[in-house]
């Protein structure tokens, strides 16, 4: 009689040995990568990469140009605002100058005289308005050009006449005919002056 149990055990053992040998061989073999569509080298790879680099460089140049345009536009808007402000101030300065001239000729009034009291109050009010006007101009960096006793400077003064004076050096401003104004160091209206000769 044939011992079937022993045969079965021998077969199982052989099968297990074969299986273990196959597993050991598979682990030892390198895993093969699956072929992918994206791993294939393209025919025009270098050409396509070069085009890609050109597009990227073009995009970067366009971005830089746009940023420069933004900066330039912002700067120009600031310049336009300054030019507009300056133009408005240039139109107001003659009004202020004439206001000052007119006010400088007001009569001296006594506050204790009843007839003069009302007129003095009015004159003081007008003087206060003129002072406010001058303060607004100062807030916008507008200043009066200093003249009398200063050395003649063609950037700020316009000579309308000369007078011979003894004991004074030539080229000094002797009299102011018309006031001058400047914004910062930029002259808006030169002062008209008489200079010593």
Residue frames as a rotation matrix with the C-alpha (Angstrom) as fourth column:
UNK 1
0.584 0.812 0.000 0.00
0.812 -0.584 0.000 0.00
0.000 0.000 -1.000 0.00
UNK 2
-0.263 -0.651 0.712 1.20
0.646 -0.667 -0.371 3.45
0.717 0.362 0.596 -0.87
UNK 3
-0.171 0.125 -0.977 1.58
0.890 -0.405 -0.208 6.03
-0.422 -0.906 -0.042 1.87
UNK 4
0.204 0.382 0.901 -0.35
0.812 -0.580 0.062 8.99
0.547 0.719 -0.429 0.41
UNK 5
0.947 0.161 -0.277 0.20
0.302 -0.736 0.605 11.25
-0.107 -0.657 -0.746 3.37
UNK 6
0.158 -0.967 -0.200 3.98
0.410 -0.120 0.904 11.15
-0.899 -0.224 0.377 2.97
UNK 7
-0.344 -0.223 0.912 3.73
0.939 -0.072 0.337 11.78
-0.010 0.972 0.234 -0.78
UNK 8
0.603 0.666 0.439 1.45
0.648 -0.730 0.217 14.73
0.465 0.154 -0.872 -0.10
UNK 9
0.810 -0.359 -0.463 3.90
0.204 -0.567 0.798 16.17
-0.549 -0.741 -0.386 2.44
UNK 10
-0.212 -0.936 0.280 6.82
0.647 0.081 0.759 15.72
-0.733 0.342 0.588 0.04
UNK 11
-0.114 0.260 0.959 4.91
0.932 -0.307 0.194 17.46
0.344 0.916 -0.207 -2.74
UNK 12
0.881 0.473 0.002 3.94
0.431 -0.805 0.407 20.32
0.195 -0.358 -0.913 -0.44
UNK 13
0.476 -0.786 -0.393 7.53
0.300 -0.275 0.913 20.69
-0.826 -0.553 0.105 0.68
UNK 14
-0.415 -0.616 0.669 8.81
0.835 0.035 0.550 20.74
-0.362 0.787 0.500 -2.91
UNK 15
0.269 0.616 0.740 6.18
0.816 -0.554 0.165 23.26
0.512 0.560 -0.652 -3.86
UNK 16
0.936 0.050 -0.348 7.16
0.275 -0.720 0.637 25.48
-0.218 -0.692 -0.688 -0.92
UNK 17
0.039 -0.996 -0.076 10.83
0.498 -0.046 0.866 25.25
-0.866 -0.072 0.494 -1.86
UNK 18
-0.353 -0.102 0.930 10.05
0.930 -0.143 0.338 26.21
0.098 0.984 0.146 -5.44
UNK 19
0.650 0.685 0.330 7.88
0.616 -0.728 0.301 29.10
0.446 0.008 -0.895 -4.27
UNK 20
0.745 -0.442 -0.500 10.55
0.253 -0.506 0.824 30.41
-0.617 -0.741 -0.266 -1.89
UNK 21
-0.296 -0.887 0.355 13.16
0.703 0.049 0.709 30.17
-0.646 0.460 0.609 -4.65
UNK 22
-0.055 0.361 0.931 10.94
0.896 -0.393 0.206 32.16
0.440 0.846 -0.302 -7.01
UNK 23
0.911 0.397 -0.109 10.33
0.398 -0.782 0.479 34.84
0.105 -0.480 -0.871 -4.36
UNK 24
0.354 -0.867 -0.352 14.05
0.354 -0.224 0.908 35.13
-0.866 -0.446 0.228 -3.66
UNK 25
-0.442 -0.510 0.738 14.75
0.861 -0.009 0.509 35.50
-0.253 0.860 0.443 -7.40
UNK 26
0.334 0.671 0.662 12.08
0.781 -0.590 0.203 38.17
0.527 0.449 -0.721 -7.83
UNK 27
0.903 -0.051 -0.427 13.43
0.275 -0.695 0.664 40.20
-0.331 -0.717 -0.613 -4.94
UNK 28
-0.017 -0.999 -0.032 16.95
0.480 -0.036 0.877 39.98
-0.877 0.000 0.480 -6.31
UNK 29
-0.300 -0.056 0.952 15.86
0.947 -0.140 0.290 41.12
0.117 0.989 0.095 -9.80
UNK 30
-0.932 -0.008 -0.361 15.50
0.075 -0.982 -0.172 44.88
-0.353 -0.187 0.917 -10.30
UNK 31
0.017 0.999 0.038 11.94
0.521 0.024 -0.853 46.10
-0.853 0.034 -0.520 -10.63
UNK 32
-0.683 -0.196 0.704 11.25
0.729 -0.235 0.642 47.04
0.040 0.952 0.304 -14.20
UNK 33
-0.639 0.456 -0.619 9.69
-0.120 -0.854 -0.506 50.48
-0.760 -0.249 0.601 -14.63
UNK 34
0.236 0.790 0.567 6.53
0.706 0.261 -0.658 50.72
-0.667 0.555 -0.496 -16.58
UNK 35
-0.729 -0.432 0.531 6.95
0.684 -0.488 0.542 52.46
0.025 0.758 0.651 -19.85
UNK 36
0.060 0.721 -0.691 5.29
0.543 -0.604 -0.583 55.85
-0.837 -0.340 -0.428 -19.75
UNK 37
0.597 0.260 0.759 4.23
0.793 -0.335 -0.508 58.15
0.122 0.905 -0.407 -22.54
UNK 38
0.979 -0.165 0.117 5.99
-0.182 -0.971 0.154 61.09
0.089 -0.172 -0.981 -20.82
UNK 39
0.441 -0.866 0.237 9.27
-0.113 0.208 0.971 59.23
-0.890 -0.455 -0.006 -20.42
UNK 40
0.452 -0.263 0.852 9.72
0.842 0.439 -0.312 58.76
-0.292 0.859 0.421 -24.11
UNK 41
-0.478 -0.635 -0.607 12.23
0.300 -0.768 0.567 61.13
-0.826 0.089 0.557 -25.61
UNK 42
0.659 0.744 -0.110 10.52
0.188 -0.305 -0.934 63.43
-0.728 0.595 -0.340 -28.09
UNK 43
0.402 -0.481 0.779 11.86
0.916 0.194 -0.352 64.04
0.018 0.855 0.518 -31.53
UNK 44
0.126 -0.280 0.952 12.12
0.372 -0.876 -0.307 67.85
0.920 0.393 -0.006 -31.09
UNK 45
0.546 0.142 -0.826 12.90
0.832 0.022 0.554 68.03
0.097 -0.990 -0.107 -27.34
UNK 46
-0.431 -0.805 -0.407 15.75
0.821 -0.538 0.194 70.51
-0.375 -0.251 0.893 -27.62
UNK 47
-0.750 0.216 0.625 13.79
0.325 -0.703 0.633 72.73
0.576 0.677 0.457 -29.98
UNK 48
0.315 0.948 -0.040 10.73
0.435 -0.106 0.894 72.67
0.844 -0.299 -0.446 -27.70
UNK 49
0.338 -0.265 -0.903 12.82
0.923 -0.092 0.373 73.42
-0.182 -0.960 0.214 -24.60
UNK 50
-0.760 -0.647 0.062 14.46
0.639 -0.727 0.252 76.34
-0.118 0.231 0.966 -26.40
UNK 51
-0.393 0.718 0.575 11.03
0.236 -0.526 0.817 77.71
0.889 0.456 0.037 -27.41
UNK 52
0.536 0.591 -0.603 9.85
0.695 0.096 0.712 77.31
0.479 -0.801 -0.360 -23.82
UNK 53
-0.130 -0.692 -0.710 12.87
0.910 -0.367 0.191 79.27
-0.393 -0.621 0.678 -22.54
UNK 54
-0.861 -0.159 0.484 12.25
0.409 -0.782 0.471 82.00
0.303 0.603 0.738 -25.13
UNK 55
0.067 0.970 0.232 8.59
0.330 -0.241 0.912 82.30
0.941 0.015 -0.337 -24.10
UNK 56
0.495 0.061 -0.866 9.60
0.867 0.034 0.498 82.46
0.060 -0.998 -0.036 -20.43
UNK 57
-0.558 -0.775 -0.298 12.22
0.763 -0.620 0.182 85.15
-0.326 -0.126 0.937 -21.11
UNK 58
-0.672 0.388 0.631 9.67
0.281 -0.654 0.702 87.13
0.685 0.649 0.330 -23.15
UNK 59
0.426 0.869 -0.251 7.13
0.537 -0.020 0.844 86.89
0.728 -0.494 -0.475 -20.36
UNK 60
0.199 -0.432 -0.880 9.71
0.938 -0.176 0.299 88.08
-0.284 -0.885 0.370 -17.81
UNK 61
-0.844 -0.496 0.204 10.64
0.536 -0.783 0.315 91.05
0.004 0.375 0.927 -20.03
UNK 62
-0.267 0.839 0.475 6.96
0.267 -0.409 0.873 91.94
0.926 0.359 -0.114 -20.44
UNK 63
0.557 0.446 -0.701 6.45
0.761 0.064 0.645 91.78
0.333 -0.893 -0.304 -16.68
UNK 64
-0.277 -0.749 -0.602 9.47
0.858 -0.475 0.196 94.03
-0.432 -0.462 0.774 -16.08
UNK 65
-0.831 0.030 0.556 8.22
0.356 -0.738 0.573 96.49
0.427 0.675 0.602 -18.73
UNK 66
0.180 0.981 0.068 4.81
0.441 -0.142 0.886 96.57
0.879 -0.130 -0.458 -17.05
UNK 67
0.414 -0.091 -0.906 6.33
0.901 -0.103 0.422 97.29
-0.132 -0.991 0.039 -13.63
UNK 68
-0.695 -0.709 -0.124 8.45
0.660 -0.697 0.280 100.08
-0.285 0.113 0.952 -15.13
UNK 69
-0.535 0.591 0.604 5.34
0.316 -0.523 0.791 101.51
0.783 0.614 0.093 -16.79
UNK 70
0.493 0.731 -0.471 3.51
0.705 -0.019 0.709 101.50
0.509 -0.682 -0.525 -13.46
UNK 71
-0.010 -0.593 -0.805 6.39
0.878 -0.390 0.277 103.38
-0.478 -0.705 0.524 -11.79
UNK 72
-0.878 -0.366 0.307 6.59
0.477 -0.713 0.514 105.88
0.031 0.598 0.801 -14.63
UNK 73
-0.158 0.915 0.372 2.83
0.441 -0.272 0.855 106.45
0.883 0.299 -0.361 -14.61
UNK 74
0.528 0.315 -0.789 2.84
0.845 -0.106 0.524 107.05
0.081 -0.943 -0.323 -10.85
UNK 75
-0.403 -0.771 -0.494 5.72
0.744 -0.590 0.314 109.52
-0.534 -0.241 0.811 -11.19
UNK 76
-0.825 0.121 0.552 3.97
0.376 -0.612 0.696 111.38
0.422 0.782 0.459 -14.02
UNK 77
0.254 0.966 -0.053 0.74
0.641 -0.127 0.757 111.60
0.724 -0.226 -0.652 -12.06
UNK 78
0.298 -0.244 -0.923 2.70
0.869 -0.331 0.369 113.18
-0.396 -0.911 0.114 -9.20
UNK 79
-0.779 -0.626 0.001 4.30
0.547 -0.680 0.488 115.65
-0.305 0.381 0.873 -11.63
UNK 80
-0.464 0.691 0.555 0.89
0.450 -0.356 0.819 116.55
0.763 0.629 -0.146 -13.10
UNK 81
0.510 0.649 -0.565 -0.51
0.809 -0.139 0.571 117.15
0.292 -0.748 -0.596 -9.62
UNK 82
-0.099 -0.645 -0.757 2.44
0.754 -0.545 0.366 119.43
-0.649 -0.535 0.541 -8.78
UNK 83
-0.886 -0.214 0.411 2.07
0.453 -0.593 0.666 121.30
0.101 0.776 0.622 -12.09
UNK 84
-0.011 0.967 0.254 -1.66
0.602 -0.196 0.774 121.80
0.798 0.162 -0.580 -11.46
UNK 85
0.514 0.150 -0.845 -1.02
0.841 -0.282 0.461 123.06
-0.169 -0.948 -0.271 -7.94
UNK 86
-0.492 -0.795 -0.356 1.71
0.655 -0.607 0.450 125.38
-0.574 -0.011 0.819 -9.16
UNK 87
-0.701 0.281 0.656 -0.52
0.503 -0.458 0.733 126.76
0.506 0.844 0.179 -11.92
UNK 88
0.420 0.901 -0.111 -3.31
0.688 -0.236 0.687 127.52
0.592 -0.365 -0.719 -9.44
UNK 89
0.324 -0.374 -0.869 -0.86
0.793 -0.394 0.465 129.16
-0.516 -0.839 0.169 -7.03
UNK 90
-0.749 -0.629 0.209 0.60
0.628 -0.572 0.528 131.26
-0.213 0.527 0.823 -9.87
UNK 91
-0.292 0.730 0.618 -2.90
0.501 -0.434 0.749 132.57
0.814 0.529 -0.239 -10.60
UNK 92
0.659 0.581 -0.477 -3.56
0.686 -0.205 0.698 133.43
0.308 -0.787 -0.534 -6.93
UNK 93
-0.137 -0.830 -0.541 -0.25
0.955 -0.256 0.151 135.20
-0.264 -0.496 0.827 -6.28
UNK 94
-0.756 -0.143 0.639 -1.03
0.388 -0.884 0.261 138.40
0.528 0.445 0.723 -8.24
UNK 95
0.322 0.926 0.199 -4.35
0.208 -0.274 0.939 138.68
0.924 -0.261 -0.280 -6.36
UNK 96
0.609 -0.163 -0.776 -2.54
0.793 0.149 0.591 138.28
0.019 -0.975 0.220 -3.03
UNK 97
-0.486 -0.874 0.012 0.16
0.873 -0.485 0.056 140.73
-0.044 0.038 0.998 -4.09
UNK 98
-0.491 0.386 0.781 -2.41
0.180 -0.832 0.524 143.39
0.852 0.398 0.339 -5.08
UNK 99
0.622 0.715 -0.319 -4.30
0.403 0.057 0.913 142.74
0.671 -0.697 -0.253 -1.85
UNK 100
0.190 -0.661 -0.726 -1.09
0.961 -0.026 0.275 143.42
-0.200 -0.750 0.630 0.12
UNK 101
-0.742 -0.489 0.459 -0.40
0.606 -0.782 0.146 146.61
0.288 0.386 0.876 -1.85
UNK 102
-0.040 0.826 0.562 -3.91
0.107 -0.556 0.825 147.93
0.993 0.093 -0.066 -1.28
UNK 103
0.717 0.345 -0.606 -3.80
0.578 0.193 0.793 147.09
0.390 -0.919 -0.061 2.42
UNK 104
-0.203 -0.894 -0.398 -0.45
0.979 -0.198 -0.055 148.82
-0.030 -0.401 0.916 2.88
UNK 105
-0.789 -0.076 0.610 -2.11
0.257 -0.943 0.214 152.14
0.559 0.325 0.763 1.95
UNK 106
0.265 0.929 -0.256 -4.91
0.716 -0.012 0.698 152.04
0.645 -0.369 -0.669 4.52
UNK 107
0.101 -0.197 0.975 -5.14
-0.331 -0.931 -0.154 155.12
0.938 -0.307 -0.159 6.74
UNK 108
-0.799 -0.369 -0.475 -4.02
0.357 0.344 -0.868 154.99
0.484 -0.863 -0.144 10.37
UNK 109
0.114 0.939 0.325 -7.15
-0.101 -0.315 0.944 155.04
0.988 -0.140 0.059 12.51
UNK 110
-0.786 -0.306 0.537 -7.57
-0.517 -0.150 -0.843 155.71
0.338 -0.940 -0.040 16.21
UNK 111
-0.578 0.557 -0.596 -9.60
0.502 0.819 0.278 153.14
0.643 -0.138 -0.753 18.15
UNK 112
-0.656 0.322 -0.682 -10.74
0.617 -0.292 -0.731 155.71
-0.434 -0.901 -0.007 20.72
UNK 113
-0.757 0.423 -0.498 -12.51
-0.572 -0.798 0.191 157.81
-0.317 0.429 0.846 18.06
UNK 114
-0.106 0.824 0.556 -16.10
-0.083 0.550 -0.831 156.49
-0.991 -0.135 0.010 17.55
UNK 115
0.662 0.352 -0.661 -16.12
-0.632 -0.211 -0.746 157.39
-0.402 0.912 0.083 13.84
UNK 116
-0.054 -0.816 -0.576 -12.85
-0.946 0.226 -0.233 155.54
0.320 0.532 -0.784 13.26
UNK 117
-0.360 -0.132 0.924 -13.68
-0.694 0.699 -0.170 152.56
-0.623 -0.703 -0.343 15.49
UNK 118
0.599 0.671 0.438 -15.97
-0.168 0.640 -0.750 150.85
-0.783 0.376 0.496 12.96
UNK 119
0.818 -0.356 -0.453 -13.54
-0.513 -0.092 -0.854 151.52
0.262 0.930 -0.258 10.10
UNK 120
-0.208 -0.935 0.287 -10.61
-0.974 0.172 -0.146 150.23
0.087 -0.310 -0.947 12.21
UNK 121
-0.023 0.273 0.962 -12.48
-0.434 0.864 -0.256 146.99
-0.901 -0.423 0.099 12.96
UNK 122
0.924 0.382 0.008 -13.13
-0.132 0.339 -0.931 146.53
-0.359 0.860 0.364 9.24
UNK 123
0.485 -0.825 -0.291 -9.46
-0.757 -0.229 -0.612 147.23
0.438 0.517 -0.735 8.43
UNK 124
-0.320 -0.583 0.747 -8.30
-0.877 0.481 -0.001 144.77
-0.359 -0.655 -0.665 11.11
UNK 125
0.409 0.574 0.709 -10.64
-0.207 0.815 -0.541 142.12
-0.889 0.075 0.452 9.64
UNK 126
0.954 -0.115 -0.278 -9.22
-0.276 0.035 -0.961 142.65
0.120 0.993 0.001 6.16
UNK 127
0.053 -0.990 0.132 -5.71
-0.961 -0.087 -0.264 142.42
0.273 -0.113 -0.955 7.62
UNK 128
-0.136 -0.036 0.990 -6.63
-0.602 0.796 -0.054 139.09
-0.787 -0.604 -0.130 9.22
UNK 129
0.842 0.473 0.259 -7.93
-0.055 0.553 -0.831 137.77
-0.537 0.686 0.492 5.87
UNK 130
0.660 -0.676 -0.328 -4.68
-0.611 -0.230 -0.757 138.83
0.436 0.700 -0.565 4.21
UNK 131
-0.229 -0.744 0.628 -2.73
-0.958 0.288 -0.009 137.00
-0.174 -0.604 -0.778 6.95
UNK 132
0.278 0.416 0.866 -4.78
-0.267 0.899 -0.347 133.83
-0.923 -0.135 0.361 6.38
UNK 133
0.975 0.066 -0.211 -4.15
-0.217 0.111 -0.970 134.08
-0.041 0.992 0.123 2.65
UNK 134
0.222 -0.974 -0.053 -0.40
-0.881 -0.177 -0.439 134.29
0.418 0.144 -0.897 3.32
UNK 135
-0.222 -0.266 0.938 -0.56
-0.768 0.641 0.000 131.26
-0.601 -0.720 -0.346 5.68
UNK 136
0.733 0.518 0.442 -2.31
-0.104 0.727 -0.678 129.17
-0.673 0.451 0.587 3.00
UNK 137
0.798 -0.508 -0.324 0.44
-0.436 -0.116 -0.893 130.05
0.416 0.854 -0.314 0.55
UNK 138
-0.141 -0.881 0.452 3.08
-0.985 0.078 -0.156 129.06
0.102 -0.467 -0.878 3.15
UNK 139
0.209 0.296 0.932 1.33
-0.478 0.862 -0.167 125.71
-0.853 -0.411 0.321 3.65
UNK 140
0.940 0.132 0.316 1.89
0.208 0.511 -0.834 125.09
-0.271 0.849 0.453 -0.07
UNK 141
0.196 -0.980 0.025 5.58
0.792 0.174 0.586 125.99
-0.578 -0.095 0.810 0.31
UNK 142
0.359 -0.047 0.932 5.18
0.680 -0.671 -0.296 129.41
0.640 0.740 -0.209 -1.35
UNK 143
0.201 -0.358 -0.912 7.42
0.828 -0.435 0.353 132.08
-0.523 -0.826 0.208 0.10
UNK 144
0.994 0.085 -0.075 8.14
0.044 -0.899 -0.436 135.71
-0.104 0.430 -0.897 -0.61
UNK 145
0.310 -0.928 0.206 11.53
0.811 0.145 -0.567 136.52
0.496 0.342 0.798 -2.10
UNK 146
0.488 -0.250 -0.836 13.64
0.598 -0.602 0.529 138.69
-0.636 -0.758 -0.145 0.21
UNK 147
0.581 -0.184 0.793 14.80
0.702 -0.380 -0.602 141.84
0.412 0.906 -0.092 -1.53
UNK 148
0.787 -0.228 0.573 15.86
-0.252 -0.967 -0.038 145.03
0.562 -0.115 -0.819 0.28
UNK 149
0.458 -0.732 0.505 19.47
-0.841 -0.173 0.513 144.90
-0.288 -0.659 -0.695 1.44
UNK 150
0.520 -0.239 0.820 20.12
0.162 0.970 0.180 141.58
-0.839 0.039 0.543 -0.30
UNK 151
-0.600 -0.755 -0.265 22.64
-0.259 -0.130 0.957 141.00
-0.757 0.642 -0.118 -3.07
UNK 152
0.199 0.673 -0.712 20.99
-0.922 -0.119 -0.370 141.04
-0.334 0.730 0.597 -6.51
UNK 153
-0.632 -0.291 0.718 20.38
-0.103 0.950 0.294 137.46
-0.768 0.112 -0.630 -7.68
UNK 154
-0.640 0.376 -0.670 19.03
-0.768 -0.282 0.576 137.03
0.027 0.883 0.469 -11.24
UNK 155
-0.842 0.375 -0.387 17.34
0.307 0.924 0.228 133.77
0.443 0.073 -0.894 -10.19
UNK 156
-0.272 0.739 -0.616 15.03
0.947 0.093 -0.307 135.70
-0.170 -0.667 -0.725 -7.85
UNK 157
0.020 0.215 -0.976 15.23
0.259 -0.944 -0.203 139.38
-0.966 -0.249 -0.075 -8.83
UNK 158
0.174 0.048 0.983 14.47
0.977 -0.137 -0.167 141.38
0.126 0.989 -0.071 -11.96
UNK 159
-0.526 -0.446 -0.724 16.23
0.558 -0.824 0.102 144.75
-0.642 -0.351 0.682 -12.10
UNK 160
0.411 0.711 0.570 13.94
0.912 -0.320 -0.257 147.49
0.000 0.626 -0.780 -13.38
UNK 161
0.813 -0.188 0.551 16.30
-0.040 -0.962 -0.270 150.33
0.580 0.198 -0.790 -12.55
UNK 162
0.043 -0.859 -0.510 19.58
0.920 0.233 -0.315 151.44
0.390 -0.456 0.800 -10.99
UNK 163
0.939 0.168 0.300 20.40
0.042 -0.922 0.385 154.22
0.341 -0.349 -0.873 -8.56
UNK 164
-0.091 -0.995 0.040 23.75
0.273 -0.064 -0.960 155.66
0.958 -0.077 0.277 -7.70
UNK 165
0.932 0.334 0.141 24.22
-0.056 -0.251 0.966 155.65
0.358 -0.908 -0.215 -3.94
UNK 166
-0.003 -0.970 0.243 27.30
-0.530 -0.205 -0.823 156.58
0.848 -0.131 -0.514 -2.00
UNK 167
-0.392 -0.298 0.870 28.55
-0.920 0.151 -0.363 154.36
-0.023 -0.942 -0.334 0.76
UNK 168
0.437 0.546 0.715 26.81
-0.463 0.818 -0.342 151.21
-0.771 -0.182 0.610 -0.50
UNK 169
-0.641 -0.691 0.334 28.34
-0.121 0.521 0.845 148.45
-0.758 0.501 -0.418 -2.53
UNK 170
-0.358 0.509 -0.783 27.01
-0.933 -0.234 0.275 148.06
-0.044 0.828 0.558 -6.07
UNK 171
-0.604 0.200 -0.771 24.64
-0.252 0.871 0.422 145.21
0.756 0.449 -0.476 -6.85
UNK 172
-0.911 0.359 -0.205 22.56
0.323 0.307 -0.895 145.48
-0.258 -0.882 -0.395 -3.66
UNK 173
-0.203 0.921 0.332 18.78
0.769 -0.059 0.636 145.71
0.606 0.385 -0.696 -3.85
UNK 174
-0.976 -0.173 0.131 17.81
0.087 -0.866 -0.492 149.23
0.199 -0.469 0.861 -2.80
UNK 175
-0.462 0.886 0.043 14.03
-0.766 -0.374 -0.523 149.22
-0.447 -0.274 0.851 -3.35
UNK 176
-0.764 0.356 0.538 11.33
0.463 0.883 0.073 146.69
-0.449 0.305 -0.840 -4.14
UNK 177
-0.788 0.519 -0.332 8.94
-0.615 -0.650 0.446 147.78
0.015 0.556 0.831 -6.89
UNK 178
0.354 0.877 -0.324 6.93
-0.832 0.454 0.319 144.55
0.426 0.157 0.891 -7.05
UNK 179
0.126 -0.276 0.953 7.14
-0.805 0.533 0.261 141.50
-0.579 -0.800 -0.155 -4.77
UNK 180
-0.211 -0.266 -0.941 8.43
-0.788 0.616 0.003 138.13
0.578 0.742 -0.340 -5.91
UNK 181
0.463 0.449 0.764 7.44
-0.800 0.584 0.141 134.59
-0.383 -0.676 0.629 -4.92
UNK 182
-0.428 -0.616 -0.662 8.98
-0.772 0.630 -0.087 131.14
0.471 0.473 -0.745 -5.06
UNK 183
0.848 0.520 0.099 7.97
-0.509 0.751 0.419 127.55
0.144 -0.406 0.902 -4.37
UNK 184
0.719 -0.695 0.015 10.92
0.610 0.641 0.467 125.98
-0.334 -0.326 0.884 -2.60
UNK 185
-0.228 -0.854 -0.468 13.87
0.236 -0.515 0.824 127.26
-0.945 0.077 0.319 -4.63
UNK 186
-0.536 0.110 0.837 11.91
0.844 0.083 0.530 127.57
-0.011 0.990 -0.138 -7.88
UNK 187
-0.846 0.157 -0.510 10.89
-0.047 -0.974 -0.221 131.12
-0.532 -0.163 0.831 -8.74
UNK 188
-0.071 0.901 0.428 7.24
0.897 0.245 -0.367 131.63
-0.436 0.358 -0.826 -9.64
UNK 189
0.793 0.294 0.534 7.40
0.485 -0.834 -0.261 135.39
0.369 0.466 -0.804 -10.01
UNK 190
-0.249 -0.958 -0.140 10.69
0.889 -0.169 -0.425 137.31
0.384 -0.231 0.894 -9.79
UNK 191
0.395 0.316 -0.863 10.77
0.713 -0.697 0.072 140.39
-0.579 -0.644 -0.501 -7.57
UNK 192
0.412 -0.228 0.882 11.09
0.652 -0.603 -0.460 143.65
0.637 0.765 -0.100 -9.51
UNK 193
0.542 -0.333 -0.772 13.74
0.718 -0.295 0.631 145.75
-0.438 -0.896 0.080 -7.83
UNK 194
0.856 -0.434 0.280 15.94
-0.214 -0.791 -0.573 148.82
0.470 0.430 -0.771 -8.09
UNK 195
0.628 -0.715 -0.307 19.63
0.775 0.609 0.168 148.03
0.067 -0.344 0.937 -7.61
UNK 196
0.681 -0.501 -0.534 22.52
-0.097 -0.785 0.612 150.18
-0.726 -0.365 -0.583 -6.39
UNK 197
0.884 -0.397 0.246 25.09
0.313 0.113 -0.943 151.21
0.347 0.911 0.224 -8.97
